[in-house]
Amino acid sequence: MQKISGCLFADDVSYDVPRDVWVRAEGDLYVVGVDTVRAWLSGVLTSVSLKPAGTVLERGMGLGATEGPRHFDVVRSPLSGVVVEVNPELKATPKLVNTDPYGAGWLAKIRPSRLDDERAGLKSISSASEALAEKVNRLKVRCFDAFPDYEMFEIGSECAGVLVKLDELIARSPVGTVVHLVSDDVTAEIELITWSERTGQKLIETRKEANLFHFIVKKIR
């Protein structure tokens, strides 16, 4: 993996940067998935729909769609060819696209029909890095060490009250839940460290941007 403008991108795939997708050779097939930009922009995905196996695609045609709280997006194929297989896990667990876009969150496998003609549109991580960085910065994509299930924006609230809300959310959530908490309380950092030590929940990441603190918290028990 390679970090570009604060976001991790796989270094063993080829990117179709304008379409926010990647491909990885697997024998005579090509695995297709969405890149880090698409995975983080959409929020936690609520559904992923894909064209069935046997569908014939032209490059740029819709391979499927992803839907989250921020975006409904059409995923466009980076290659012409035939869909051989789609990821069966995504119907029940669409969030895999967010949490593991280059692994378990792959979308489909395509047998390309015009690879020699279309290969020029696919870029290695080194060739694509400048364009990916520009897109991350232009779209203000913010990546963290873990993808959040919930976001809490508590601007203008005292941290003591915020922690009560966080306790309530953690209490009703399953183990493994990740929360992104944003606060402008100047005491927030020390309060969150103390809260983590008191509750035994994990404070994965702390980040300060201008006057805002960003915390990534994970329920581990």
N, C-alpha and C positions, 0 to 999 in steps of 0.2 A: 504494500500500500504506500501511497505517496501523499503527503499533505500539501494541499494547494489552497492558499488563502484561508487557512484554518479548517479546511474540509478534507477528508480522506477519500482518495480515488484509487481504484485498483490499478496496478501497473502491469497486469498480465492480460489486459483486454485491449480492444481497439474501439475508439470512440467516434460516433457520429454526433458531433457537438451540437449542431443546430437542432437535432431531434431529441437531445437529452437521452440517448440510448448508447449501449455498448454491445459488442459481439466478442465471442470467444470461440475459437475453433475447437471442435470435438469430433475428431475423425473427419468424415465428409459432411458433417452437420455444423451449424453455427448456433451457439446458445446466444439468446438475446435477453437483455434486461435494461432497466432504466438506470441512469447514472446518479451520482450523489446529489446533483442539483435538483433533479425531479423528486428524489426520495425525501429530501428535506423540505422542499417548498410546499408539498401537498398537505402536510400534517399527517396525523395517523390515518392511514387509509382504511376506509370502511368497506370498499369493494374493489375487486379487480376482475374485469371481464375480458376474455380473450377469444379470438377467432378459433374455431375448432381445428383439430388435425385434418389435413386434406385441403385446407384453404390455400388457394393460389394467390400470391401477393406480388404486387409491383413495388419497387422501392418507393417509399413515401406514403403508401397506402396504410390505412388503419389496421394495426395488429390487434388492438384492443383498447381498453380505457381503464383509467384509475380514478377513483373518487375519494376525496377526503374533505375535511371541514373547510379547507381554503380553496381547493381547486377540483374541478372535473377536467381531466386531461385525456386527450386521445394519444395513444402511443403509436407512433408511426414506424413502420418497418425500415430498418437500415439496409435491407437487402431484398431483391426480388427472389422468389422461390416458393417452395411449398412448406407449409407448417406441418412438421412431422409429429410434434409433441408439445403439449402445454403443461405448465407446472400444476399438478393436481392439488398441491397444498394451499394454493392461494385463495381458493374459494372459501375455505374455512378460516384461514389465517392470512388475510391480506397484508397485515402489518409486517410480514416477512420482507416485503419490498422496501419498507422503511429501515428495518433493523439490519438486514443482510442483503443489500441490493445486488452484490456481486457473487453471492453464494446461494443460500436457500431461497432467496427472493427472486431468482431468475424467472423469466416469463415464458419463453417458448424456445423450441429448437426448430431451425429452418434448414432445409436443403436448398442451397442457393442455385439459381439457374443462370446468373450472369455475373459471377463473382469477379472475373477478370475485368469487366467493364466498370464495376462498381467499387472495386477495392480502393480506388483513389479517394473516395469519400470517407474512408475509415482511417483514423489517425492513432498512432501510438501515444502513450502518455506523454512522452517527451515532445512530440509534435503538437499535441493538443493542449499542453499545460497553459500556454499563454491565453488561449481562447477560453479555457475553463476558468482561469483566474478572473478574466474580464467578466464572465457571466456571473460568477459567484459574487463579485463586488457590485456589479450593476443591479442585480436582483436582490442584493442585501441578504444573501443566504447565510444563516447563522447555524453552524454545526457544533455539536457538543460530543462528549465522550460516550454518551448513551442517548438513544432516541426516546423522548418523553411520551408517556401515555397521556399525561395531563399537563396543562399550563396554568399557573397562577400568577396573574399580574396584580400585584398589591402595591400600587403607587399611592403615596400619601397615607399609608396605614402604618401604625406602630407595629414593630416586629412582634411584640407579645401577642397582639391580636391575630397577626398572620400565622403564628405558630399554632394557635388554637385551631385555625382552619386547616392547617397542614396536618395536625394530629387527627382531625376528623376524617380527612381524605385518606390518610394512610390506614386508619382503623378499618375503613370499609372497602379497602382495596386488597387484592391478592398479593402474596409474596412475589417479588419481581417487578412490581409496578414502579415506574420511573416518573418523577415529577420535576418539571421545570418551574422554578419559583423566581420571580423578578420583584425586587424591592428597592426603594430609594432610601430606606432607613439607614442612617450612618452606623447603627449598631448591628446591622443585619449579619455581617460576617461572623462576628464573635458569637452572636446569638445562635446562628445555625450550627457552628462548631459545637457549642454547648448542648444544643438540642440533639445533635447526632450522638454525642457521648452519652447523653441521658437516656435516649430511646433505643440505642443500639442499631439505628438505621444508618445507612451508608450515605455520606456526603461525597459524591463521585467527583464533582467539579465545582469550582468557584471561579467566577470571572467578573471583573468590573469593567464596564463600558460607560464612559462619561460619569454621570452621577448614579447609574443603575448597577445593582449587583444581580448577577445571574447565578443561580444554584441548581445543580442537578442532584436530586436525592433519589435513592433507590430503597424500596422496602425489602429487607433481607430476612425479616422474621415476623 
